[in-house]
Amino acid sequence: MYILMYVFWLLLCGKVTVETLLLGVPIVAALAALEYKLFGYTPKTEGRVLKKTPLFLAYAGVLVWEIFKAAFVVLRDILFPKYRLAPTLVTFEAGLKTDIGRFLLANSITLTPGTITVKVEGDAFTVHCLDRSMLDTSEDATFLRWIRRLEA
């Protein structure tokens, strides 16, 4: 992460000179100290984050696919009036361990067309959906399965 911050510093400067190279080192060091003080971010934490990066990128691909699928379902419901929508509120327990996992799930649901996370209390999610069939709350739901893998 520190190397990425240094490269970002060089990109923001516009050109690489001796001054920007030398000035970037204390700036990145100060940011690293600030990260440690405020967030407890250490090189060990960075290693764990980097190890999960491929899994997170795969999750992002799954999220984009689910967004496309839901968008076509909503489009179908709009264009063909024979499909009757029954808007409903659904409350379910997700079984996630971390706040980051809950954050990912709530935002993934909200990004998916036809559903929006209304409330999260502990592990209980309340979701508004255009039709009950648009929300999978089973233990083997796509988002839940991927987020559990990210939490592990």
C-alpha positions in Angstrom: 0.0 0.0 0.0 2.8 2.3 0.8 4.4 1.8 -2.6 1.0 2.5 -4.2 0.7 5.7 -2.2 4.2 6.8 -3.3 3.3 6.1 -7.0 0.1 8.0 -6.5 2.1 10.9 -5.1 4.3 10.9 -8.2 1.3 10.8 -10.5 -0.2 13.8 -8.7 3.1 15.7 -9.0 2.9 15.4 -12.8 6.6 14.9 -13.4 9.4 13.0 -11.7 12.2 15.2 -10.3 14.6 14.9 -7.5 12.5 17.2 -5.3 9.3 15.2 -5.9 11.1 11.9 -5.2 12.6 13.1 -2.0 9.5 15.0 -0.8 7.3 12.0 -1.4 9.1 9.8 1.1 8.3 11.8 4.2 4.8 12.5 3.0 4.1 8.7 2.5 5.7 8.0 5.9 3.5 10.6 7.6 0.4 9.0 5.9 1.5 5.6 7.0 1.9 6.8 10.6 -1.5 8.4 10.4 -3.1 5.2 9.1 -1.5 3.3 12.0 -2.6 5.8 14.6 -6.2 6.3 13.4 -7.0 2.8 11.9 -4.4 0.4 13.4 -3.3 -0.3 9.9 0.0 -2.3 9.9 2.1 -4.1 7.2 0.6 -7.3 8.5 -2.9 -5.9 7.8 -1.7 -4.9 4.4 -0.6 -8.4 3.7 -4.0 -9.8 4.6 -5.7 -7.2 2.3 -3.4 -8.0 -0.6 -4.0 -11.7 -0.1 -7.7 -11.2 -0.5 -7.5 -8.8 -3.5 -8.1 -11.5 -6.1 -11.2 -12.8 -4.2 -12.5 -9.2 -3.9 -12.0 -8.7 -7.6 -13.9 -11.9 -8.3 -16.7 -10.7 -6.0 -16.8 -7.4 -7.9 -17.4 -9.4 -11.1 -20.2 -11.4 -9.5 -21.7 -8.2 -8.3 -21.7 -6.7 -11.8 -23.3 -9.9 -13.2 -26.0 -9.8 -10.6 -26.7 -6.2 -11.3 -27.1 -7.0 -15.0 -29.4 -9.9 -14.3 -31.6 -7.8 -12.0 -31.7 -4.9 -14.4 -33.1 -7.3 -17.1 -35.7 -8.6 -14.6 -36.8 -5.0 -13.8 -36.9 -4.2 -17.5 -39.0 -7.2 -18.2 -41.4 -6.2 -15.4 -41.7 -2.7 -16.8 -42.2 -3.7 -20.5 -44.5 -6.6 -20.1 -47.5 -5.7 -17.8 -48.5 -9.4 -17.4 -45.8 -9.6 -14.7 -47.5 -8.3 -11.6 -45.2 -6.7 -9.1 -45.8 -7.1 -5.4 -43.5 -4.7 -3.5 -42.6 -6.0 -0.1 -40.3 -5.6 2.9 -38.2 -8.7 3.7 -36.3 -9.1 7.0 -33.7 -11.8 7.3 -30.6 -12.8 9.3 -27.5 -12.9 7.2 -25.1 -14.7 9.5 -22.1 -12.5 8.8 -19.4 -12.0 11.3 -17.8 -8.6 10.5 -19.1 -5.1 10.0 -17.3 -5.0 6.7 -19.2 -8.0 5.5 -22.5 -6.4 6.6 -21.5 -3.2 4.8 -20.7 -5.1 1.6 -24.0 -7.0 1.7 -26.1 -3.9 2.4 -24.5 -2.0 -0.4 -24.5 -4.9 -2.8 -28.3 -5.3 -2.3 -28.8 -1.6 -2.8 -26.8 -1.5 -6.0 -28.9 -4.3 -7.4 -31.9 -2.9 -9.3 -35.3 -3.6 -7.7 -33.9 -3.9 -4.2 -32.8 -1.5 -1.5 -31.5 -2.1 2.0 -33.8 -0.1 4.4 -32.3 -1.0 7.7 -29.5 -3.1 9.2 -29.6 -3.8 12.9 -26.9 -6.2 14.1 -27.2 -9.1 11.7 -30.8 -8.4 10.7 -31.3 -6.9 7.3 -34.6 -5.3 6.2 -34.8 -5.0 2.4 -37.5 -3.5 0.2 -37.9 -5.3 -3.1 -40.2 -4.9 -6.1 -41.1 -8.5 -5.9 -40.2 -11.2 -3.3 -38.6 -13.3 -6.0 -35.9 -10.7 -6.6 -34.2 -11.3 -3.2 -32.5 -14.6 -2.3 -32.2 -14.9 1.5 -31.2 -18.6 1.6 -27.9 -19.7 3.2 -26.5 -20.4 -0.3 -27.4 -16.9 -1.7 -24.7 -15.6 -4.1 -23.8 -12.5 -2.2 -23.7 -14.3 1.1 -21.6 -17.1 -0.1 -19.0 -14.7 -1.6 -18.9 -12.4 1.4 -18.4 -15.3 3.8 -15.4 -16.3 1.7 -14.1 -12.7 2.0 -14.6 -12.8 5.8 -12.7 -16.1 6.2 
